[in-house]
Amino acid sequence: MTKLKIAYSPCPNDTFVFDAWAHGRVPGAPRLDVTFADIDVTNGWAEGGDDDHDVLKVSYAVLPWILDEYALLPCGGALGRGCGPLVLTREDGTGADLAGKTVAVPSERSTAYLLFRLWAAESVPGGVGNVVVMPFHEIMPAVRDGKVDAGLVIHEARFTYLEYGLHCLADMGEHWEATTGLPIPLGAIVARRSLGAETLERLAEAARASVRMAWDDPAASRPYVLEHAQEMDPKVADQHIGLYVNEFTADLGEHGYAAVRGLLTRAAAEGLVPPLGPDALSFP
């Protein structure tokens, strides 16, 4: 088989998960041609009918627009507890303080933004003012420097926002877990349905094996993780991996699928995403 083209982020959780597979250490797995891209970019590729990649890491929030063309793999993605996006501000406050204000977000198709909109509908009277999209690594400096009133942050920002002198106004994950009891669905791995059921099964097996190999020998992935961690402190990279790579990465399972359905069903009820068909999440 020719190499399958895959795109995922340079974040530690993705490089940790895919290291063994990307470097040919998963026996019998399809070979990969890897592209690194921010999730806002991969969301756009998936939604725009990108023809250049067979497998993509995307936000769960974008699934309702792409599941006709892509199948959700039951492994390899990011769900969890205590790992939700945060709303950061320069001063401490409450959701009411965001009414009419400008908020920076990493993507309007991101799961973080979807969770934010569900939270804001309950917590920000009259709603926020302007929403601006910017790369996630630019959001905390923008809040600190007063370019925006608040920022919705993800990933390692959970561990570093205090270094910018910022306050956590609200934790989207805490809100989601408190209101649903479900884990937080963040990033998904999808593959083209046109690859066929047999290949899709092989991809899922390879992703699952790659995760388990990373757990069995974390040191093996270390060079790959740190090479792409963009000057991240190694300790922060380890925290990042520990937070986002968990049992749901190896297998969504009943609770993982319930979380995905719950998020997208609730969002559809609010008119934020198109409704899912009854078999939209089926695999393969």
C-alpha positions as CSV (number, residue, x, y, z in Angstrom):
1,M,0.0,0.0,0.0
2,T,1.2,3.5,-0.8
3,K,1.7,5.9,2.2
4,L,-1.5,7.2,3.7
5,K,-1.4,11.0,4.2
6,I,-2.2,12.1,7.8
7,A,-2.4,15.5,9.3
8,Y,-2.2,16.2,13.1
9,S,-0.9,18.9,15.3
10,P,2.6,19.3,16.7
11,C,1.1,19.2,20.2
12,P,2.7,16.7,22.7
13,N,-0.4,14.5,22.9
14,D,-0.6,14.0,19.1
15,T,3.2,13.4,18.7
16,F,3.1,11.0,21.7
17,V,0.2,9.1,20.3
18,F,1.4,8.8,16.7
19,D,5.2,8.5,17.3
20,A,5.4,4.7,16.9
21,W,3.1,4.6,13.9
22,A,4.7,7.5,12.2
23,H,8.2,6.0,12.6
24,G,7.3,2.5,11.3
25,R,7.4,0.7,14.6
26,V,3.8,-0.6,14.6
27,P,3.9,-4.0,12.9
28,G,1.7,-4.3,9.8
29,A,0.4,-0.8,10.0
30,P,0.0,1.3,6.9
31,R,2.9,3.7,6.3
32,L,2.2,7.4,7.0
33,D,3.1,10.6,5.3
34,V,2.7,13.2,8.1
35,T,1.7,16.8,7.8
36,F,1.7,19.0,10.9
37,A,-1.1,21.6,11.1
38,D,-3.0,23.5,13.7
39,I,-6.5,22.1,14.3
40,D,-8.2,25.1,12.9
41,V,-6.4,24.3,9.6
42,T,-7.4,20.6,9.7
43,N,-11.0,21.5,10.5
44,G,-11.0,23.7,7.4
45,W,-9.5,21.0,5.3
46,A,-12.1,18.5,6.4
47,E,-15.0,20.8,5.9
48,G,-13.7,22.0,2.6
49,G,-13.4,18.6,1.1
50,D,-9.6,18.4,1.2
51,D,-8.3,15.8,-1.2
52,D,-4.7,15.8,0.1
53,H,-5.1,13.8,3.3
54,D,-6.6,10.5,4.2
55,V,-6.6,10.9,8.0
56,L,-7.1,14.1,10.0
57,K,-7.1,15.2,13.6
58,V,-10.1,17.5,13.9
59,S,-12.4,19.0,16.5
60,Y,-15.4,17.0,17.6
61,A,-17.4,20.1,16.9
62,V,-16.8,19.9,13.2
63,L,-18.1,16.3,12.9
64,P,-21.7,17.3,11.9
65,W,-20.4,18.9,8.7
66,I,-18.0,16.2,7.6
67,L,-19.4,12.7,8.6
68,D,-20.7,12.1,5.1
69,E,-17.1,12.0,3.9
70,Y,-15.2,10.9,7.0
71,A,-15.6,8.2,9.5
72,L,-14.8,8.8,13.2
73,L,-12.1,6.4,14.4
74,P,-12.9,4.9,17.8
75,C,-9.4,5.8,19.1
76,G,-6.5,8.2,18.8
77,G,-8.3,11.3,19.8
78,A,-8.6,13.5,23.0
79,L,-11.3,13.2,25.6
80,G,-11.0,13.3,29.3
81,R,-12.0,14.8,32.6
82,G,-10.5,17.9,34.2
83,C,-9.0,19.0,30.8
84,G,-11.5,21.5,29.4
85,P,-10.8,24.9,27.8
86,L,-10.5,27.9,30.1
87,V,-11.8,31.5,29.8
88,L,-9.0,33.8,30.9
89,T,-9.1,37.5,31.8
90,R,-6.8,40.1,33.2
91,E,-9.0,40.6,36.3
92,D,-11.0,38.1,38.3
93,G,-14.7,38.2,37.7
94,T,-17.8,36.3,36.6
95,G,-19.4,35.4,33.3
96,A,-21.6,38.5,33.6
97,D,-18.5,40.6,33.1
98,L,-18.1,39.3,29.5
99,A,-21.4,40.8,28.4
100,G,-20.7,42.8,25.2
101,K,-16.9,42.2,25.5
102,T,-14.4,40.9,22.9
103,V,-13.2,37.3,23.3
104,A,-10.4,35.6,21.4
105,V,-11.0,31.9,20.5
106,P,-8.8,29.4,18.7
107,S,-11.4,28.4,16.1
108,E,-15.1,29.0,15.4
109,R,-15.3,25.3,14.6
110,S,-13.4,24.1,17.6
111,T,-14.9,22.0,20.4
112,A,-13.6,24.6,22.8
113,Y,-15.7,27.3,21.1
114,L,-18.8,25.0,21.1
115,L,-18.4,24.4,24.8
116,F,-17.9,28.1,25.3
117,R,-21.1,29.0,23.5
118,L,-23.0,26.4,25.6
119,W,-21.6,28.0,28.7
120,A,-22.1,31.6,27.6
121,A,-25.8,30.9,26.8
122,E,-26.3,30.2,30.5
123,S,-23.7,32.5,32.1
124,V,-23.3,35.7,30.0
125,P,-26.5,37.8,30.1
126,G,-27.0,39.3,26.6
127,G,-24.1,37.4,25.2
128,V,-20.5,38.4,24.5
129,G,-19.8,41.2,22.0
130,N,-17.1,40.3,19.4
131,V,-15.4,37.0,18.9
132,V,-12.1,37.0,17.1
133,V,-10.2,33.9,15.9
134,M,-6.4,33.7,16.5
135,P,-3.8,31.0,16.8
136,F,-4.0,29.5,20.3
137,H,-0.5,30.5,21.2
138,E,-1.3,34.2,20.6
139,I,-4.3,34.3,22.8
140,M,-2.8,34.7,26.3
141,P,-0.4,37.5,25.2
142,A,-3.4,39.3,23.6
143,V,-5.4,39.1,26.8
144,R,-2.4,40.2,28.9
145,D,-1.7,43.1,26.6
146,G,-5.3,44.3,26.5
147,K,-5.9,43.6,22.9
148,V,-9.0,41.5,23.8
149,D,-11.0,41.4,27.0
150,A,-10.9,37.6,27.4
151,G,-9.4,34.5,25.8
152,L,-10.6,30.9,25.4
153,V,-7.5,28.8,25.7
154,I,-6.7,25.1,25.3
155,H,-3.8,22.6,25.7
156,E,-0.8,23.6,27.8
157,A,-2.2,27.0,28.6
158,R,-3.9,25.3,31.6
159,F,-0.5,25.0,33.1
160,T,1.0,28.4,32.1
161,Y,-1.6,31.1,32.2
162,L,-0.4,32.3,35.7
163,E,2.9,33.2,34.1
164,Y,1.0,35.8,32.1
165,G,-0.6,37.2,35.2
166,L,-4.1,36.1,34.1
167,H,-7.1,34.8,35.9
168,C,-9.3,31.8,35.1
169,L,-12.8,33.3,34.8
170,A,-14.4,29.9,34.0
171,D,-13.5,26.3,33.2
172,M,-15.6,25.0,30.3
173,G,-14.8,21.4,31.3
174,E,-16.0,21.9,34.8
175,H,-19.3,23.3,33.4
176,W,-19.7,20.5,31.0
177,E,-18.9,17.7,33.5
178,A,-21.2,19.3,36.2
179,T,-24.1,19.5,33.8
180,T,-23.7,16.2,32.0
181,G,-21.5,13.9,34.1
182,L,-19.7,13.0,30.9
183,P,-16.1,13.3,29.8
184,I,-15.1,16.3,27.7
185,P,-14.8,15.5,23.9
186,L,-12.0,17.6,22.4
187,G,-10.1,16.2,19.4
188,A,-11.1,13.4,17.0
189,I,-9.3,11.3,14.5
190,V,-11.3,10.9,11.2
191,A,-10.5,9.0,8.0
192,R,-12.0,9.0,4.5
193,R,-14.9,6.6,4.2
194,S,-13.8,6.0,0.6
195,L,-10.8,4.1,2.0
196,G,-13.1,1.2,2.7
197,A,-14.1,-0.8,5.8
198,E,-11.0,-3.0,5.8
199,T,-8.5,-0.1,5.6
200,L,-10.5,1.9,8.2
201,E,-10.3,-1.1,10.6
202,R,-6.5,-1.3,10.0
203,L,-6.2,2.4,10.8
204,A,-8.0,2.0,14.1
205,E,-5.9,-1.0,15.0
206,A,-2.7,0.9,14.1
207,A,-3.7,4.0,16.1
208,R,-4.6,1.8,19.1
209,A,-1.3,-0.1,18.9
210,S,0.6,3.2,18.6
211,V,-1.0,4.6,21.8
212,R,-0.2,1.4,23.7
213,M,3.4,1.3,22.5
214,A,3.8,4.9,23.7
215,W,2.6,4.0,27.1
216,D,4.8,0.9,27.3
217,D,7.9,2.9,26.4
218,P,7.4,6.7,26.9
219,A,11.1,7.4,26.4
220,A,10.9,6.2,22.8
221,S,8.6,9.1,21.8
222,R,10.5,11.7,23.8
223,P,12.7,13.1,20.9
224,Y,9.7,13.4,18.6
225,V,7.5,15.1,21.2
226,L,10.2,17.6,22.2
227,E,11.2,18.3,18.6
228,H,7.7,19.6,17.8
229,A,6.7,21.1,21.2
230,Q,7.7,24.6,20.1
231,E,10.1,25.5,23.0
232,M,7.7,24.0,25.6
233,D,9.1,23.1,29.0
234,P,9.6,19.3,29.0
235,K,7.6,19.2,32.3
236,V,4.7,21.0,30.7
237,A,4.9,18.6,27.8
238,D,4.6,15.7,30.2
239,Q,1.6,17.3,32.0
240,H,0.0,17.9,28.6
241,I,0.4,14.2,27.6
242,G,-0.8,13.1,31.0
243,L,-4.0,15.2,30.7
244,Y,-5.0,14.4,27.1
245,V,-3.8,10.8,26.5
246,N,-5.9,8.4,28.6
247,E,-8.2,5.4,28.3
248,F,-10.4,7.2,25.8
249,T,-7.4,7.6,23.5
250,A,-7.1,3.9,23.3
251,D,-10.8,3.3,22.9
252,L,-13.7,5.7,23.0
253,G,-15.9,3.1,24.6
254,E,-19.5,3.6,25.8
255,H,-18.8,6.7,27.9
256,G,-16.7,8.3,25.1
257,Y,-19.4,7.8,22.5
258,A,-22.0,9.1,24.9
259,A,-19.9,12.3,25.5
260,V,-19.6,12.9,21.7
261,R,-23.3,12.3,21.1
262,G,-24.2,14.4,24.1
263,L,-22.2,17.4,23.0
264,L,-23.4,17.3,19.4
265,T,-27.0,16.6,20.3
266,R,-27.1,19.4,22.9
267,A,-25.4,21.8,20.4
268,A,-27.9,20.9,17.7
269,A,-30.8,21.6,20.1
270,E,-29.3,25.1,20.5
271,G,-29.0,25.5,16.8
272,L,-25.2,25.6,16.9
273,V,-24.6,22.6,14.6
274,P,-26.6,20.5,12.2
275,P,-28.3,17.4,13.8
276,L,-26.5,14.1,13.5
277,G,-28.0,11.2,11.6
278,P,-28.8,8.0,13.6
279,D,-25.7,6.1,12.2
280,A,-23.4,9.1,11.8
281,L,-20.9,7.9,14.5
282,S,-20.9,4.3,13.4
283,F,-17.6,2.6,12.6
284,P,-16.5,1.6,10.1
